[in-house]
Amino acid sequence: MGEILTWICSYGSGLVGGEYIMKYLFLDTNIFLHFEDFEEIPWNTIPGISDECCLCIAPTVLDELDDQKDNSKGKIQKRARKYSRKLYDIIMQSKSSKYKVISIPESTPTAEDAAKLDITKNDNKILLSALKSNYDKHDIIVVSSDRHILIKASQLGLGHLLMPEEYQLHENESTSGDKSKEAQPNILVPQQFFPKVILTMEGEVQSLHFKRPTIIDIKAKLEERLEVIKAEVPEKKYTEPKSTNDYLSILRLMPFDTKESVEKYNKERAEYINEEYAYNHLLIQKEALNQRFKKLSFEIINVGQAPSGDNVIVVEFPQKVKLYTVKESKDCFPITIPYKPSPNPMLPRETLRTMASFQQGYGKENVWLWNKDKPIKKHKFILEQETLMHNFKRDSGLSLYIDTELQDTFSIRWSIQASNAPTIEEGSLDVILDNPAQE
């Protein structure tokens, strides 16, 4: 009996002041489909359950039994039909039962409930029925063979019990609970297949190597870029006319080469160069930071031989590791997009910029830069993923970034509880930082 204590939450023995306190057992649907008759199970001999216990049936359990009796086949269908009839007789016809059985009324979830639980999932509906009942949370015990719902029950402060395997039915056993008959020698018991869900880095790798970036000289790169920009829009020089031919030349080019037009152009050019300086300074900083900050993405893969059921994934980083996200670790810098000087002295540069903003959306731009001083505070992540077929993989939904210039090599611990798996899978992933090759 010792192993059945493994998954029992610390909700007490039920004995208070010499009297037993009623325990309310919320039974999951799998208790009816895969275990002995609920009336034949000695509930009060299981540690944590007092002599006084009541079996609570959530509306979702009744719905799932109804679905199984109509849509399943074989023994599952027979068991679903049997317990649908039996529960109807006990609840509606007041037929006597070895244990007290209560049908829990349907409850309407509030906005607060929806924020805590995904009410579209049946497991969460059962938990909501327990939470919405009028019973003290300390007296409620959720009973299931599905570890996923028990983990959620624990997180919600409810008692929980992993149904002992000794009461589980096998293919050569009936639902009567009679185990006296041995399996016939010529009956082959089907081999059991289980899922095995593991966590890897994107690309199914167990370790990820990053080369520390070469430090960029932002000032030198900016000066180099500005030299190219200045060459594209050279400064104009005005020359005073000295002969009649010079005057005729000016008249032919009027008003483009007048002293005023040249001064206007050079002034706009200086403004443009300043804009390019500010704009490119931000872009080069962005390039340098993007070389430093590298993404960590994770996949889950079912390398077993059966569907996983629901999965609870725990990923834990060392406290010394600084983790970043796009949402929480970037700063926004609005910047004016540079606009070249006007070639037409009759049209100011700002007028042309305004016209372009209407026609092409030209104007300001938001540049987002990583901020190394804004790491997130979280180092442990608990994720939930729906069932994964064997030999399939899926993105875990967790994406984080590290600063490869400042971060050292580290390992990530992970564990995955697949509801259909007999054990919790555990492992580690390595992130290795290599120094750049010396020239």
N, C-alpha and C positions, 0 to 999 in steps of 0.2 A: 504493500500500500504506500510505501515511501515515495515512489516516483510520482504519485498523483499530487503530491504537495508542490511539485516543481512550479506549476503555473497557478497556484492558488494565491490570490491577493490576500494581504493581511487584513482580513475583515473580522477577525475574532472567532471564538468558538461558539458563540451564541449563548453562553452561560453568563448571566448578569444577576448578581445578588442572590444566587441560588436558584434562579428561575431561568428557563430557556426563553430566548427571544425568537419570535417567528422569523424565519429566513424566507425570502421570496426569490424563487429560482426562475429566471427568465430563460426558457429553453429555446435554443436555436433550432431551425428546421432539421439540420443534420442529425440531431438527437433522435428524431422519429424515424428517419430513413436508414440510418446506419448502425443503430444500437438496439439493445434489447428493449422489450416493451417497458415504457416509462413506469408502469405500475409494478414491474418486477425488479426494478433497480432499487437497492437499499440506500436511498438518498441519505438517510440519517446516520449511516456508518461512515460517510465520507468526511474527512476532517474539514472543519469550518462550517458544516451544516448541522444545525441542532435537530433534536427530536421533532421539533415543531417546524415544518417547512411547507410551503405552498408552491405549487407549480403554476407559473404565470405564462399564459399564451398570448403573444402579441398578435395584432391583426395581420401583420406581414407573414407570420408563420402559417396562419390559416390560409392566406392567399397562395403561398408557395406550395403547401400541401395540395390545395385545389388544382394548381397548375400541374403538379407532378402526377396526380391521379388521372388527369386528362391527356397529358402530352408525353409522359414517360412510358417505358415498356418494362416487362419482366417484374422482378421482385420489388424494384423501387416503386413501380406503379401500384403493386398490390399493397405495399406498406402504406403508401400515401392514402389509398382508398380505406384501408383498415383504420388508420388514425383519424381520418376525416370523419368517419362514422362514429368512432369511439368518442372523440371530443364533442361531437354534436350531441350524443346521448348524455354525456356527463354535464355539458354546459346548458343545453336546451331542455333535456328531458329529466334533468336532476337524477340521473342514474348514479348509484353509489360508486365510489372509487376509493382505492387504498389511500390515496393522497388527495388533499384538497386541491382542486383545479379551478383557476380563475381565468376568465377571458378578459384581457385588458382592452378597454374601449379605444376607439380610434382617436388620435390626438392631432390637433392642427398645429403645424410648426410655425413659430414666430420668425420675425426677421433675425432675431438674436440666435435662434436655433439654426437657421440657414447659414449664418456666418460661422458657426461651429462645425456643422456637419453637412455633407452633401446628401440632401434628403432624397435624391434620385436613386441612391443605393440602398438595397434591402437591409444590409447589415446595420446601416445608420438608422433606418426606420425602427428596427428592433431596439437599438440603444435609446432612441428618442422615446419609445413607449416606456422604457424603464425609467428614464429621467422624468417623464411627465406623470408617472404614477404617483400616488400619494404616499408611497412608502419611503422611509428613510434610506438614503443612499448607502448607509453602512449595513443595512439589512438586505440589500439587493445583491444577488449573485447571478451574473450572466454565465450560462453554461453552454459550451460549444466544443466541437472538435476542430474548429477553424481558429487558428491562432491570431489571424488578422483582427477579427472582431474582439478578441480578448485584449489585444494591445490597445485598441481604441477604448474599450471599457475601462482599462486601467488609467488611461489618460484623462477620462472623464470622472475619475474618482469612484467608479463602481467596483464591487467585488466581482471576481471572475474565476472560472474553473475550467481547466482543460479536461474534457471528459475522459476518464480512465479507459485505456484500451481494453481492459479485461471485460468490459461490457459491450464491446464492438462485435457486430455480426460479421461472419465470413460467408463466403459463397455457399458453403455446404451446411449452413445453419439456418434455422427458421427464425421467425420473430417471436416465437414462444418463449425463448430463453432457455430451452432444454438443451444442455450440452452433453447429455449422457451418451448420445449416439456418436460413435467414432466415424470418421469419414471412411467410405469404402475404399479399398486399395486401388480399384480400377478408376477412381475419380481423380482427375488431374486438377489440382488447384491452379488457376491462372497466375502467371508470374506478375508481380506487382511492379509497376513503373512509376517513377517519381520525377518531379522537376528538379532542376538545379540551376538557380538563377545567380549569376555572378555579375560583378561590376568591373568595367574596364574603362580606360580612356577612349576617346573617340578614335576609331580605327582599330579597335579590339587589341590595344596594347596595354601591357601591365606597367610600363615605365615610359616616361616622357622626358626627352632631353631638350634643353634649351641652351643656346649659346648666349652668353652675356653680350649685350650689344656694345659695339664700339662707340665711345663717347663722341658725339657730334659737336664740332665747334660751330655753334649757332651764329656767332658774330661773323666768322670768316665766310660761312655759307651764305649769309644774308648779303654781305658786301659783294660776293661773286655774282649773286642773282641780280642785285641792283645794277651792277655794271652792264649786264646784258640788257636790262630794261632801259637804262639811260641811252644805250646805243640805238635802241629801237625808236626813241623819240629824242633826237639830238637837239640841243639848244640852238635857237636861231640868233643870228647876229645882224644888226642893222648897219648898213653902209650909206653914209650921206652921198647924194648924187653930186658929181663934180663936173658933168658936161651935159650938153643938150641931149645926147644919146641916152645918158643915164636917166634923165627926166622922162624921155619918151618910153623907156623900158618900164619905169614905175607906173606911168599912166596906163600902160597896157595891162599891168598886173593889179591895178587898183581894185579893191582896197587891201590886197593881201600882203604887200611888202612895205607898208607904211611903218613909220617908227612906232605908232600907237599899236598897230596889229602885232608887231614883233614883241613889244613889251607885254601885251596881253597874252600872247602865246607862251612866252617864257614864264610868266607868272602862273598860268594854269599848269604848265609843265612841272614847276616846283611843287605845286599842290599835289599833282598826280604822283610825283616821286615820293612825297611824304606818305601818301595813301598806300603806295606799293610797299614802302618800308614797313608800315604798321601791319599791313595785310600779310606780307610774306614772313614777317617776324613770327606771327601767330602760326602760319602754316608750317614753318620749319620746326617750331616748338612741338606742334602736333605730330609731325613726322618722327621727331626724336622720341617723343613719349610713346607713340604707337609701336616703335621698335622695342621699347622697354616692356610695355605691358602686354603679356601674352595670355591667351584664353585657355582655360581648363574646361573641357567638356567631357561628359561621361555617358556611357551606354550601359544598359542592362541586357544580358544575353542569357537565354535559357538553353544551357548545354545538356539538360537532362532529357528524359524520354516521355514526359507528360506535360500537359498544360500547367502553368504555375499557380493559377488562382490569383487573388489579389496579393500585391507585394508591398511590404513596408521596408524602405531602404534607409539605412542610417549611414551618413558619411561624416567622418570626423577628422579635422585638421589639427595639427599641433598649435598650441597657443601662440608660439613665436611667429607663425606665418601670418603675414598681412595679406588679407583677401580684399578684392575690389569688385564692384559691379558697375555696369554702365549707368544705372539709374542713380546710384548713391555716391559715386566716386569721381564724377566729372563736373567741371565748371563750364558755364556758358559765357562766351565773349562775343557780344554783337560787334560787328566790324563793317565799315563801309567798303563796298567793292570798288576798287580803283577804276577811274574812268579817265581815258586819255584826253589831252588838251584838244580843244576844238580846232579843226583845220580852217574853219570859217570865222573870221573876226567879227562877223555880224551876228553870230550865234554863240552866246557864252556856253562854256562847258556844262555848267549846272543846268541850263535849259535842255541841252542834249541828253544829259543824264536823266532828267525828269521824264522826257519823252520816252527814253529807253525803258524806264521803270514801268511805264504804263503798257508798253508794247511787249516787253520781254521779261517783266518781273525783276528788272535790274535795280539794284539799290543796296540794301544791307543783307548781311549773311551772319548766321550764328555759327561760331566755331567752338566745338566742345573739346576741352583738354582734360586729360587725366590729372588728378590731384593726388600726389603720393601721400599727402597728409590726411586723406579722407578714406582710410580703410573701413570696412564694415566691422562690427564688433562680434559678429557671429562666427563660430568655428565648428558647430555641430548642426547638421542639416538632416531633417527627417522628411522623406519623400514618400508619396504613395503612387503606385502604378497599378493599372488594371491587369487582368490576366495576360500572360505572354505564352504563346504556343511554343512547343519545343523546336529548337533550331532557329528561332527567330530572335531578333534584337530590336531595341527601341532606344531612342534618346531618353535619358533619365529626367530631363527637364532642369538639370542643374548646370549653370554656366557661371564660372567665376574667372577672375583675372589675378595675375601676380605681377609684381614689378621685378623683372629678371635682373635689373641692375643691382638691386639691394638685397634680393632674397637668396638664401642659401638652400642647398639640397634638403628635401624633407620627404616624409612618407605620409600617406593618407590611409587611415583605417576605415573599413567599411563592413557592414553586415546587412544581410537581406533575409527577411522572413517571408517566404512564399507560403500562402495559406494551405496549399496542397503538398508542401514538402514536410518530411518528418523532422528535419533539423534546420537550424539557422545556419546559413552559409556566411563565412567570414573570410576576410583577406585584407591585403594592403596593396597600394599602388605607390610607385616612386616617381617623384619629380626631381630630375637631376639638372643642376646648373653647371655648365662648362664655361670656363674662361675662354675668350677669343684667342685664336692662335697668334703668337708673337711674330711680328714681321721682322 
